[in-house]
Amino acid sequence: MAQIEQYKKVFFIGIGGIGMSALARFFHSSGYLVAGYDRTSGPVTDALTDEGIEVIFDASEQCIPDIFRSPGDTLVVYTPAVPVTHHQLVWFTEYGFDVFKRSRVLGMVTESLKAVCVAGTHGKTTVSTITAFLFHHSSMGVNAFLGGISKNFGTNFIGNQTSEFVVLEADEFDRSFWQLTPYAALITSMDADHLDIYGSASEVKAGFDGFARKIKENGWLVLKAGLPVPEGLAGNVEVISYSITREADYHAVNIRENGGAYIFDIETPKGVFTDFRMGIPGLINVENALGAIALSLLCGVTPEEIRQSLPLFRGIARRFDVVFRNPGKLIYIDDYAHHPEEIRATLKSVRAAYPGKKVTGIFQPHLYSRTRDFAEEFSASLEEGLDNIVLLPVYPAREEPIPGVSSEIILEKISGKPAMLSQKEELISAIDQMNPEILITMGAGDIDRLVPEIKKWAEMNKK
């Protein structure tokens, strides 16, 4: 089996992806020569370039830098979102390079460490980032590969050569998380998603069962209460439940609001721990923090270390991210929610944080297949949580258009709330006419590119 140490150079195909960029940062910080391709520039590729990593935006094999053309010491890493016909991927494969998916390389990198892996169809980025933050501020330290940009660290990678722990987001797409061997794992949710890969909800659950079976003997599986316990776990793997709404091994109680954030106590098998203070808003984040705290306590972080560090956690870009705040005029939140259940949970938190306010939401559907498979569920979750609904065109990502599938099939199913379609270039005008009290943008595509423009509009009109 290939070993990371045999390479000197690493080339990434799809380097601008959040998971790929974390790996690129790891190799770069470890002294490897790193470069990569991505389709378009953006905040992540700009940051990588500033850090000294070359990024190219031409997919032709001729644009591969000469220094990465030696197969003996060059590792090629690609994301499954890249088509198999990609010119550079084809060239590297034909010329005998070691060409591995990101998930395999992540497994290789982390196999010598105690891997704390967070999985779930939604919530995993926040839980893994809070977990990494708590470890980092403990005596144990941490390495971390995250699925979002931590506001505390300004990056999605944390390196610590003296720590025996690595925290990482375990991605269910393409069954990538089967490449990991967790010391401890957490599953936040198992909603039907990525049906273009899995085909059915039962296969999604089977995918999570397969991930859980990778947990090492005598390890832990932390499971949101109510989820089915995976089958076929390794010997002596202990299953621990957590919840903010029902009885569980780790149960948040006495939840109270404090200046837009929350304070809560936790009932655990080892007693009651009191007065955990959140540094970020959103009831959904109490649940996320509870899962992270359970993982951290099981692995050896102390309650007092958690109590001191949790209020300092500033959140993650695009996860219930309060971009603009003027309570008398406008609150603007940006969020990555792109699955109906994510949208439902996010908007429930918005309603809890700002009761009685009119909430306007702008949603960009992600993938034609997901839009087709969940059009009914999208319309229901948007209607349930919003007073005004704006839909942007579908962001295709890795997919070609599907005939008859567009944002209109969601719009057609919305009947109880005002709803409209908008092109990106018309969005600011639409927002201005609606005069929102609470505004939220949601989606996993390129809707984040619009956030600075919306923030600028808010600063000019809602100060």
Residue pairs with C-beta under 8 A, 6 or more apart in sequence:
2 75
2 98
2 100
2 108
3 108
4 75
4 105
4 108
4 109
6 73
7 32
7 73
7 74
7 75
7 98
8 32
8 33
8 73
8 74
9 32
9 33
9 34
9 67
9 68
9 70
9 73
9 74
9 75
10 24
10 27
10 32
10 33
10 34
10 74
10 75
10 76
10 77
11 34
11 35
11 36
11 37
11 64
11 68
11 74
11 75
11 76
11 77
11 92
12 20
12 23
12 24
12 34
12 35
12 36
12 37
12 76
12 77
12 78
13 36
13 37
13 76
13 77
13 78
13 79
13 82
13 86
13 88
13 89
13 92
14 20
14 36
14 37
14 38
14 78
14 79
14 81
14 82
14 102
15 21
15 24
15 35
15 36
15 37
15 38
15 45
15 48
15 53
15 55
16 36
16 38
16 39
16 40
16 41
16 42
16 44
16 45
16 48
16 55
17 38
17 44
17 79
17 81
17 102
18 44
18 146
18 147
18 148
18 149
18 156
19 79
19 102
19 106
19 145
19 147
19 169
19 171
20 36
20 77
20 79
20 102
21 44
21 45
21 47
21 48
21 156
21 157
22 145
22 146
22 156
22 157
23 77
23 102
23 105
23 106
23 109
23 145
23 157
24 34
24 36
24 48
24 53
25 48
25 51
25 53
25 155
25 156
25 157
26 109
26 145
26 157
26 159
27 34
28 34
28 51
28 52
28 53
29 157
29 159
30 159
33 67
33 68
34 53
34 54
35 53
35 54
35 55
35 56
35 65
35 68
36 48
36 53
36 54
36 55
36 56
37 55
37 56
37 57
37 58
37 59
37 63
37 88
38 45
38 55
38 57
39 57
39 59
40 57
41 55
41 57
42 446
42 449
43 448
44 149
45 55
47 155
48 55
49 55
54 65
56 63
56 64
56 65
59 86
59 87
59 88
60 87
60 88
61 87
61 88
61 90
61 91
63 88
64 88
64 91
64 92
68 74
69 95
71 95
71 96
71 97
71 98
74 97
74 98
75 97
75 98
75 100
75 105
76 89
76 92
76 97
76 98
76 99
76 100
77 100
77 101
77 102
77 105
78 86
78 89
78 99
78 100
78 101
78 102
79 101
79 102
80 101
80 102
80 173
80 174
80 176
81 397
81 398
82 89
82 398
83 398
84 90
89 99
92 99
93 99
100 108
101 174
101 176
101 179
102 176
103 171
103 174
103 176
103 177
103 178
103 179
103 180
104 179
106 145
106 168
106 179
106 180
107 179
107 180
107 181
110 145
110 166
110 168
110 180
111 181
113 143
113 163
113 164
113 165
113 166
114 164
114 165
114 166
114 183
114 184
114 299
115 166
115 168
115 180
115 181
115 182
115 183
116 131
116 135
116 165
116 166
116 167
116 168
116 182
116 183
116 184
116 185
116 295
116 299
117 167
117 168
117 169
117 170
117 177
117 180
117 182
117 184
117 185
117 186
117 211
118 124
118 127
118 128
118 131
118 167
118 168
118 169
118 170
118 185
118 186
118 188
118 291
118 295
119 169
119 170
119 171
119 172
119 177
119 185
119 186
119 187
119 188
119 208
119 211
120 127
120 172
120 186
120 187
120 188
120 189
120 190
120 224
121 172
121 188
121 189
121 190
121 191
121 192
121 193
121 204
121 339
121 341
121 342
122 188
122 189
122 191
122 337
122 339
122 341
122 342
122 345
123 188
123 189
123 284
123 287
123 288
123 291
123 342
123 345
124 147
124 169
124 170
124 188
125 146
125 147
125 148
125 169
125 316
125 319
125 336
126 148
126 285
126 288
126 316
126 319
127 186
127 188
127 288
127 291
127 292
127 295
128 144
128 146
128 147
128 167
128 168
128 169
128 292
129 144
129 146
129 147
129 148
129 150
129 316
130 288
130 289
130 292
130 310
130 313
131 167
131 186
131 291
131 292
131 295
131 296
132 142
132 144
132 146
132 150
132 158
132 167
133 150
133 152
133 309
133 312
133 313
134 292
134 293
134 296
134 301
134 305
134 306
134 309
134 310
135 141
135 142
135 144
135 163
135 165
135 167
135 296
135 299
135 301
136 142
136 144
136 158
136 160
137 305
137 308
137 309
137 312
138 296
138 300
138 301
138 302
138 305
138 306
138 309
139 305
140 163
140 164
140 165
140 299
140 300
140 301
141 160
141 162
141 163
141 165
142 158
142 160
142 163
142 165
142 166
142 167
143 158
143 159
143 160
143 163
143 165
143 166
143 167
144 157
144 158
144 166
144 167
144 168
145 156
145 157
145 166
145 167
145 168
145 169
146 156
146 157
146 158
146 167
146 168
146 169
146 316
147 156
147 169
147 171
148 156
148 316
148 317
148 318
148 319
148 336
149 155
149 156
149 316
149 317
149 318
150 156
150 158
150 314
150 316
151 314
151 315
151 316
151 317
152 312
152 313
152 314
165 183
165 299
168 180
170 176
170 177
170 180
170 182
170 185
170 211
171 177
172 193
172 194
172 204
172 207
172 208
172 211
173 194
173 197
174 194
174 197
175 197
175 207
175 210
177 207
177 211
177 214
178 207
178 210
178 211
178 214
180 211
180 214
181 214
181 215
181 216
182 214
182 215
182 216
182 219
183 215
183 216
183 219
183 299
184 215
184 219
184 220
184 221
184 222
184 295
184 298
184 299
185 211
185 212
185 214
185 215
185 219
185 220
185 221
185 222
186 221
186 222
186 223
186 291
186 294
186 295
187 208
187 211
187 212
187 221
187 222
187 223
187 224
187 227
187 230
188 224
188 288
188 291
189 224
189 227
189 341
190 204
190 205
190 208
190 227
190 228
191 204
191 339
191 340
191 341
192 198
192 200
192 201
192 204
192 373
193 204
193 339
193 370
194 204
195 201
195 204
195 369
195 370
195 373
196 367
196 369
196 370
196 399
198 204
198 207
205 228
208 230
209 230
209 231
209 232
211 230
212 221
212 230
212 233
212 237
213 230
213 232
213 233
213 234
215 221
215 233
215 234
215 237
216 234
216 237
217 234
217 235
217 236
217 237
218 235
218 236
218 237
219 234
219 237
219 238
220 237
220 238
220 239
220 240
220 295
220 298
221 230
221 233
221 237
221 238
221 239
221 240
222 240
222 241
222 242
222 250
222 291
222 294
222 295
222 298
223 229
223 239
223 240
223 241
223 242
224 241
224 242
224 243
224 287
224 291
225 241
225 242
225 243
225 246
225 247
225 248
226 243
226 246
229 239
233 239
240 249
240 250
240 294
240 298
241 248
241 249
241 250
242 248
242 249
242 250
242 251
242 287
242 290
242 291
242 294
243 250
243 251
243 252
243 287
243 290
244 251
244 252
244 255
244 264
244 283
244 286
244 287
244 290
249 268
249 269
249 294
250 266
250 267
250 268
250 290
250 293
250 294
251 266
251 267
251 268
252 264
252 265
252 266
252 286
252 287
252 290
253 264
253 265
253 266
253 267
254 264
254 265
254 274
255 262
255 263
255 264
255 283
255 286
256 262
256 263
256 264
258 277
260 281
260 353
261 277
261 278
261 279
261 280
261 281
262 277
262 278
262 281
262 283
262 285
262 286
263 275
263 276
263 277
263 278
264 276
264 278
264 286
264 290
265 272
265 273
265 274
265 275
265 276
266 272
266 273
266 276
266 290
266 293
268 294
268 297
270 297
273 303
273 307
275 307
276 289
276 293
276 306
276 307
276 310
277 307
277 310
277 311
278 285
278 286
278 289
278 310
278 311
278 313
279 310
279 311
279 312
279 313
279 314
279 315
280 313
280 314
280 315
280 320
281 320
281 322
281 349
281 353
282 320
282 346
282 349
282 350
282 353
283 348
283 349
283 352
283 353
284 320
284 345
284 346
284 348
284 349
285 315
285 320
285 349
289 310
289 313
293 306
293 310
296 306
297 303
297 306
315 321
318 334
318 335
318 336
318 448
319 335
319 336
320 333
320 335
320 346
320 349
321 333
321 334
321 335
322 331
322 332
322 333
323 332
323 333
323 334
323 451
323 454
323 455
323 458
324 330
324 331
324 332
324 455
324 458
324 459
324 462
325 331
325 332
326 458
326 462
326 463
329 462
329 463
330 436
330 437
330 438
330 439
330 458
330 462
331 354
331 357
331 437
331 438
331 439
332 439
332 440
332 441
332 454
332 455
332 458
333 350
333 438
333 439
333 440
333 441
334 440
334 441
334 442
334 448
334 451
335 346
335 440
335 441
335 442
336 342
336 442
336 443
336 444
337 343
337 345
337 346
337 442
337 443
338 365
338 366
338 370
338 442
338 443
338 444
338 445
339 370
339 374
340 374
340 377
340 378
340 380
340 381
341 381
343 363
343 378
343 381
343 382
343 385
343 442
344 381
344 384
344 385
346 385
346 440
346 442
347 359
347 361
347 381
347 384
347 385
347 386
347 440
348 385
350 359
350 385
350 438
350 440
351 359
351 385
354 437
354 438
357 437
357 438
358 387
358 388
358 436
358 437
358 438
359 385
359 386
359 387
359 388
359 436
359 437
359 438
359 439
359 440
360 386
360 387
360 388
360 389
360 390
360 431
360 434
360 436
360 437
360 438
360 439
360 440
361 382
361 385
361 386
361 388
361 389
361 390
361 439
361 440
361 441
361 442
362 390
362 391
362 392
362 422
362 427
362 431
362 439
362 440
362 441
362 442
362 447
363 378
363 382
363 389
363 390
363 391
363 392
363 441
363 442
363 443
364 391
364 392
364 393
364 394
364 395
364 441
364 442
364 443
364 445
364 446
364 447
365 371
365 378
365 391
365 392
365 394
365 395
365 407
365 410
365 443
365 445
366 394
366 395
366 397
366 443
366 444
366 445
367 394
367 395
367 396
367 397
367 398
367 399
368 394
368 396
368 399
368 400
368 401
368 402
368 405
369 399
369 402
371 378
371 394
371 405
371 406
371 407
371 409
371 410
372 402
372 405
372 409
375 409
375 410
375 413
376 413
378 410
378 413
379 410
379 411
379 413
379 414
380 413
382 389
382 410
382 414
382 417
382 419
383 389
383 414
383 415
383 416
383 417
386 417
387 417
387 418
388 417
388 418
388 419
388 434
388 436
389 414
389 417
389 418
389 419
389 420
390 419
390 420
390 421
390 422
390 427
390 430
390 431
390 434
391 407
391 410
391 411
391 419
391 420
391 421
391 422
392 407
392 421
392 422
392 423
392 424
392 427
392 443
392 447
393 406
393 407
393 421
393 423
393 424
394 405
394 406
394 407
395 443
395 444
395 445
395 446
395 447
397 445
407 421
408 421
411 419
411 420
411 421
420 430
422 430
424 450
427 450
427 454
428 453
428 454
428 457
431 439
431 454
431 457
432 457
432 461
439 454
439 458
441 447
441 450
441 451
441 454
